[in-house]
């Protein structure tokens, strides 16, 4: 990954968090974090 791609990716992620904060108060980010934690736990079970 080159510098341009990493900067664009970082900007996209930061923009997504900013939009989530402005419109939802981070509820979308919390939902995704909980689902990611559930997925990690599920994958660890099948390990």
C-alpha positions as CSV (number, residue, x, y, z in Angstrom):
1,X,0.0,0.0,0.0
2,X,1.5,3.3,-1.0
3,X,1.1,6.6,0.8
4,X,-1.7,8.0,-1.3
5,X,-3.8,4.9,-0.8
6,X,-3.2,4.9,3.0
7,X,-4.1,8.6,3.3
8,X,-7.3,8.1,1.3
9,X,-8.2,5.1,3.4
10,X,-7.6,7.0,6.6
11,X,-9.6,9.9,5.4
12,X,-12.5,7.6,4.5
13,X,-12.5,6.0,7.9
14,X,-12.3,9.3,9.7
15,X,-15.1,10.7,7.5
16,X,-17.3,7.7,8.3
17,X,-16.7,8.1,12.1
18,X,-17.4,11.9,11.8
19,X,-20.7,11.3,9.9
20,X,-21.7,8.6,12.5
21,X,-20.9,11.0,15.3
22,X,-22.9,13.8,13.8
23,X,-26.0,11.9,12.8
24,X,-26.1,8.9,15.3
25,X,-23.9,9.8,18.2
26,X,-21.5,6.9,17.6
27,X,-24.3,4.3,17.8
28,X,-23.4,2.8,14.4
29,X,-19.8,2.5,15.4
30,X,-20.7,0.8,18.7
31,X,-23.0,-1.6,16.9
32,X,-20.3,-2.6,14.5
33,X,-17.7,-3.0,17.3
34,X,-20.1,-5.3,19.2
35,X,-20.8,-7.3,16.1
36,X,-17.0,-7.6,15.4
37,X,-16.5,-8.8,19.0
38,X,-19.2,-11.4,18.5
39,X,-17.6,-12.5,15.2
40,X,-14.2,-12.9,16.9
41,X,-15.7,-14.9,19.7
42,X,-17.6,-17.1,17.2
43,X,-14.4,-17.7,15.2
44,X,-12.4,-18.5,18.3
45,X,-15.1,-21.1,19.2
46,X,-14.6,-22.9,15.9
47,X,-10.8,-22.8,16.1
